């Protein structure tokens, strides 16, 4: 767990780099040449895989392919059909007939190879044509496509083998061994944890068993308490019935006393009714007198309200006139506000246009400065390039003499 040495850290980085083929780049002329050959072969294989699809849909691709490529594809189709017919007719034949068929088959094979090479040359002369035809051809998981993918895997494998040094290879092996060792340690740790988990589960099951026993004891106690409560309820019920009989006798005697009180109160009520009727008659006379006074006050109120209504109508007419003047002033204010808003928007647009023009001018100035710098660099490289070529030519002459 301490700090790793610089050499070990470098080896680990290189191993990680080797494990990712996308990070590999050719570092020598021989490697680059080999990779160029493999890339060209992969491109030719992709073009070859397009040929059967184009032959099947030749009418659809005729305008895009042109007359020359179409003619070569028709010739290739004709040769393919002849070879298929020749292979299909192979049955019980004489020795002479079989030798003639074998010779004709070799001749057709040579012509077919030449035809395919001609088509590939035409495609290589126009490299944009296969790229345009590839999505339209609608290739699926055909054997040719599977072979092209396998060749791509082979190309990445070759690149990895060419760029992997012995030190990096040893580092890669050491890296894989370290990973295997870590996996083994993790497996042992998982086994130990599983054993601990099983022990914890067993302990928990024992605790659950103990809790079940406690629950059974509590249920037994609850049943005993229920029986005891039933007995105590029966005793309370008997005592309540006895007390009810005693209270019933007391309530009967109390009801007799209350009946006597009710008779006495009814006699008092009759006397009070006679007295209250006399006072009611006096109050009725007073009510009539108050009603006359209220009627007089209502008449006076109506007269006052008529005068107030006339005054209110005059004030309302003046208010309506002032309201009309206010609406006119409001409309004028809205028009002025709209004109003011429009003027502000025009000023804002002019300011934005000025800012955009200033940004565009700054961008053009930076672009001009970069272009000038690139042009100066290009002139300097053009000046020093012939000198470098002369130096390389002299080096090759010395090697030839040796």
C-alpha positions in Angstrom: 0.0 0.0 0.0 3.0 2.3 -0.1 4.1 4.6 -2.9 4.9 2.7 -6.2 8.2 3.1 -7.8 8.5 5.3 -11.0 9.4 2.2 -13.1 6.4 0.2 -11.9 4.1 3.2 -12.4 5.4 3.6 -16.0 4.8 -0.1 -16.8 1.3 0.0 -15.4 0.5 3.0 -17.6 1.9 1.3 -20.7 -0.1 -1.9 -20.0 -3.3 0.1 -19.7 -2.4 1.8 -23.0 -1.8 -1.6 -24.7 -5.2 -2.9 -23.4 -7.0 -0.1 -25.3 -6.3 -0.5 -29.1 -7.8 2.9 -29.9 -4.9 4.6 -28.2 -2.2 2.9 -30.3 -0.5 4.8 -33.1 2.3 3.6 -35.5 5.7 4.7 -34.3 7.9 3.4 -37.2 8.0 3.5 -41.0 7.7 -0.4 -41.3 4.7 -0.5 -38.9 3.0 2.4 -40.8 3.5 0.6 -44.1 2.1 -2.7 -42.8 -0.9 -0.8 -41.4 -1.5 1.0 -44.7 -1.5 -2.3 -46.5 -4.1 -3.7 -44.0 -6.2 -0.6 -44.3 -6.2 -0.7 -48.1 -7.1 -4.4 -48.0 -10.0 -3.7 -45.6 -11.2 -0.9 -47.9 -11.1 -3.3 -50.9 -12.9 -6.0 -48.9 -15.7 -3.5 -48.1 -15.9 -2.5 -51.8 -16.0 -6.2 -52.8 -18.8 -6.9 -50.3 -20.9 -4.2 -52.0 -20.6 -5.8 -55.5 -23.3 -8.5 -55.0 -25.8 -6.0 -53.6 -25.1 -3.6 -56.6 -25.5 -6.5 -59.1 -28.8 -7.5 -57.6 -30.1 -3.8 -57.8 -28.2 -2.7 -60.9 -31.3 -0.9 -62.3 -31.6 1.2 -59.2 -27.8 2.2 -59.1 -27.2 2.5 -62.9 -27.5 6.3 -63.0 -25.2 6.7 -60.0 -22.6 4.1 -61.2 -22.2 5.3 -64.8 -21.9 3.3 -68.0 -18.4 2.0 -67.5 -18.9 0.5 -64.0 -22.3 -0.8 -65.1 -20.8 -2.6 -68.1 -18.1 -4.2 -65.9 -20.7 -5.3 -63.3 -22.8 -6.9 -66.1 -19.8 -8.8 -67.3 -19.0 -9.9 -63.7 -22.6 -11.0 -63.3 -22.4 -13.0 -66.5 -19.1 -14.7 -65.5 -20.6 -15.5 -62.0 -23.7 -17.1 -63.6 -21.5 -19.2 -66.0 -19.4 -20.4 -63.1 -22.5 -21.3 -61.0 -23.9 -23.3 -64.0 -20.6 -25.0 -64.5 -20.4 -26.0 -60.8 -24.0 -27.1 -60.7 -23.5 -29.4 -63.7 -20.7 -31.4 -62.0 -22.1 -35.0 -61.8 -21.1 -38.4 -63.2 -18.7 -37.5 -66.0 -15.9 -39.2 -67.8 -12.3 -38.4 -67.0 -11.8 -36.4 -70.2 -15.0 -34.4 -69.6 -14.0 -33.7 -66.0 -10.5 -32.4 -67.1 -12.1 -30.1 -69.7 -14.6 -28.8 -67.1 -11.7 -28.3 -64.6 -9.7 -26.3 -67.2 -12.8 -24.2 -68.2 -13.4 -23.6 -64.5 -9.8 -22.3 -64.0 -10.2 -20.1 -67.0 -13.5 -18.7 -65.7 -11.9 -18.2 -62.3 -9.1 -16.1 -63.8 -11.5 -14.0 -65.9 -13.7 -13.5 -62.7 -10.7 -12.3 -60.7 -9.7 -9.9 -63.5 -13.3 -8.6 -63.7 -13.4 -8.0 -59.9 -10.0 -6.2 -60.1 -11.3 -4.0 -62.8 -14.4 -3.1 -60.8 -12.2 -2.3 -57.7 -9.9 -0.1 -59.8 -12.9 1.9 -61.0 -14.1 2.2 -57.4 -10.7 3.3 -56.2 -10.7 6.0 -59.0 -13.9 7.3 -57.5 -13.6 6.7 -53.7 -16.7 8.7 -52.8 -18.9 6.3 -54.8 -18.7 3.3 -52.4 -19.4 5.6 -49.5 -22.5 6.8 -51.2 -23.7 3.3 -52.2 -23.0 1.7 -48.8 -26.1 3.0 -46.9 -28.4 2.4 -50.0 -27.2 -1.1 -50.5 -28.8 -2.1 -47.1 -26.1 -4.7 -46.1 -27.0 -6.9 -43.1 -25.1 -9.6 -41.4 -24.0 -11.3 -44.6 -20.9 -13.6 -44.7 -18.9 -10.8 -46.5 -19.8 -8.3 -43.8 -18.8 -10.8 -41.1 -15.5 -11.4 -42.9 -14.9 -7.6 -43.1 -15.5 -7.3 -39.4 -13.2 -10.2 -38.6 -10.5 -8.6 -40.8 -10.9 -5.3 -38.8 -10.4 -7.3 -35.6 -7.3 -8.9 -37.2 -6.0 -5.4 -38.1 -6.4 -4.2 -34.5 -4.7 -7.4 -33.3 -1.7 -6.8 -35.7 -1.4 -3.2 -34.6 -1.3 -4.2 -31.0 1.3 -6.9 -31.7 3.5 -4.5 -33.7 3.4 -1.8 -31.1 3.8 -3.9 -28.0 7.4 -4.0 -26.8 8.8 -6.9 -24.7 8.8 -4.7 -21.6 5.1 -3.8 -22.2 4.3 -7.4 -22.9 5.9 -8.4 -19.5 4.0 -5.6 -17.8 0.8 -6.7 -19.4 1.3 -10.3 -18.2 2.2 -9.0 -14.7 -0.9 -6.8 -14.8 -3.1 -9.8 -15.6 -1.4 -11.9 -12.8 -2.0 -9.0 -10.3 -5.7 -8.9 -11.4 -6.0 -12.7 -11.0 -4.4 -12.5 -7.5 -6.8 -9.7 -6.5 -9.8 -11.8 -7.8 -8.6 -14.7 -5.7 -8.3 -12.5 -2.6 -11.7 -11.1 -3.2 -13.1 -14.6 -3.6 -11.7 -15.6 -0.2 -13.1 -12.5 1.4 -16.5 -13.2 -0.1 -16.4 -16.8 1.3 -15.5 -15.5 4.8 -18.3 -13.0 4.6 -20.7 -15.6 3.5 -19.7 -17.8 6.5 -20.2 -14.8 8.9 -23.6 -14.2 7.2 -24.7 -17.8 7.8 -23.6 -17.5 11.5 -25.6 -14.2 11.9 -28.6 -15.8 10.3 -28.4 -18.8 12.7 -28.1 -16.4 15.7 -31.1 -14.5 14.4 -33.2 -17.7 14.1 -32.3 -18.6 17.7 -33.4 -15.2 18.8 -36.7 -15.5 16.9 -37.3 -19.0 18.5 -36.8 -17.4 21.9 -39.2 -14.6 21.1 -41.8 -17.2 19.9 -41.6 -18.8 23.4 -42.1 -15.5 25.1 -45.1 -14.8 22.9 -46.6 -18.2 23.8 -46.2 -17.3 27.6 -47.8 -13.9 27.0 -50.8 -15.6 25.3 -51.3 -18.0 28.2 -51.2 -15.0 30.6 -53.8 -13.1 28.5 -56.1 -16.1 28.6 -55.8 -16.3 32.4 -56.5 -12.6 32.6 -59.6 -13.0 30.4 -61.0 -15.7 32.8 -60.3 -13.5 35.8 -62.0 -10.5 34.2 -65.1 -12.6 33.4 -65.5 -13.7 37.0 -65.0 -10.1 38.3 -67.6 -8.8 35.7 -70.2 -11.3 37.0 -69.6 -10.1 40.6 -70.0 -6.4 39.5 -73.2 -7.2 37.7 -74.8 -8.8 40.8 -73.8 -5.8 42.9 -75.3 -3.5 40.3 -78.6 -5.2 40.3 -78.9 -5.0 44.1 -78.0 -1.2 44.0 -80.6 -0.7 41.1 -83.4 -2.1 43.3 -82.5 0.2 46.2 -82.4 3.3 43.9 -85.7 2.4 42.3 -87.5 2.4 45.7 -85.9 5.8 46.4 -87.0 7.3 43.1 -90.6 6.2 43.6 -90.8 8.0 46.9 -89.2 11.1 45.3 -91.8 11.1 42.4 -94.7 11.2 44.9 -93.2 14.4 46.5 -92.7 16.0 43.1 -96.4 15.4 42.2 -97.4 17.5 45.2 -95.0 20.3 44.2 -96.5 20.3 40.6 -100.1 20.9 41.9 -98.9 23.8 44.0 -97.0 25.4 41.0 -100.1 25.1 38.7 -102.2 27.1 41.1 -99.5 29.8 41.2 -99.4 29.8 37.4 -103.2 30.5 37.1 -102.8 33.6 39.4 -99.9 34.9 37.3 -101.8 34.5 34.0 -104.6 36.8 35.3 -102.2 39.4 36.4 -100.2 39.4 33.1 -103.3 39.8 31.0 -104.1 43.1 32.7 -100.5 44.3 32.0 -100.7 43.1 28.4 -103.8 45.4 27.7 -101.9 48.4 29.0 -99.0 47.6 26.8 -101.1 47.2 23.7 -102.4 50.8 24.1 -98.9 52.1 24.5 -97.9 50.1 21.3 -100.6 51.9 19.2 -99.5 55.3 20.4 -95.8 54.4 19.4 -96.9 53.2 16.0 -98.6 56.6 15.2 -95.4 58.4 16.2 -93.3 56.1 14.0 -95.6 56.7 11.0 -95.1 60.4 11.3 -91.3 60.0 11.5 -91.4 57.8 8.3 -93.3 60.5 6.4 -90.8 63.1 7.4 -87.9 60.7 6.4 -89.4 60.2 2.9 -89.6 64.0 2.3 -85.9 64.4 3.4 -84.8 61.5 1.2 -86.6 63.0 -1.9 -84.6 66.2 -1.4 -81.3 64.2 -1.0 -82.1 62.2 -4.2 -82.4 65.3 -6.3 -79.1 66.6 -4.9 -77.5 63.2 -5.6 -78.7 63.3 -9.3 -77.0 66.7 -9.8 -73.8 65.4 -8.3 -74.0 62.2 -10.4 -74.4 64.2 -13.7 -71.3 66.3 -12.8 -69.4 63.0 -12.0 -70.3 61.5 -15.4 -69.0 64.6 -17.2 -65.7 64.5 -15.4 -65.5 60.7 -16.0 -65.8 61.3 -19.8 -63.1 63.8 -19.7 -60.9 61.4 -17.7 -61.4 58.6 -20.4 -60.3 61.0 -23.1 -57.2 61.9 -21.2 -56.5 58.2 -20.5 -56.6 57.4 -24.2 -54.2 60.2 -25.0 -51.9 58.9 -22.3 -52.0 55.4 -23.8 -51.1 56.7 -27.2 -48.2 58.7 -25.9 -47.0 55.7 -23.8 -47.1 53.4 -26.9 -45.1 55.9 -28.9 -42.6 56.2 -26.1 -42.3 52.4 -25.9 -41.7 52.1 -29.7 -39.0 54.8 -29.5 -37.2 52.8 -26.7 -37.4 49.6 -28.7 -35.9 51.3 -31.8 -33.1 52.7 -29.7 -32.5 49.2 -28.2 -32.4 47.6 -31.7 -29.9 50.2 -33.0 -27.7 49.6 -29.9 -27.8 45.8 -30.5 -26.9 46.2 -34.2 -24.0 48.4 -33.2 -22.8 45.8 -30.7 -23.2 43.0 -33.3 -21.2 45.0 -35.9 -18.5 45.7 -33.3 -18.3 41.9 -32.4 -18.2 41.0 -36.1 -15.3 43.5 -36.7 -13.4 42.1 -33.7 -13.9 38.5 -35.1 -12.7 39.6 -38.5 -9.6 41.3 -37.0 -8.7 38.1 -35.0 -9.3 35.9 -38.1 -7.1 38.2 -40.2 -4.4 38.1 -37.6 -4.5 34.2 -37.5 -4.5 34.0 -41.3 -1.5 36.3 -41.5 0.3 34.2 -38.9 -0.5 30.9 -40.7 0.7 32.5 -44.0 4.0 33.6 -42.5 4.5 30.1 -41.0 3.7 28.6 -44.4 6.3 30.8 -46.1 8.9 29.9 -43.5 8.2 26.2 -44.0 8.5 26.6 -47.8 11.9 28.3 -47.4 13.3 25.5 -45.2 11.7 22.5 -46.9 14.2 22.3 -49.9 17.1 22.4 -47.4 15.6 19.4 -45.5 15.1 17.4 -48.7 18.8 18.0 -49.7 20.0 16.8 -46.3 17.9 13.6 -46.7 19.3 12.9 -50.2 22.8 13.1 -48.9 22.1 10.6 -46.1 20.7 8.0 -48.6 23.8 8.4 -50.9 26.1 7.5 -47.9 24.1 4.4 -47.1 24.3 3.2 -50.8 28.1 3.5 -50.7 28.4 1.5 -47.6 
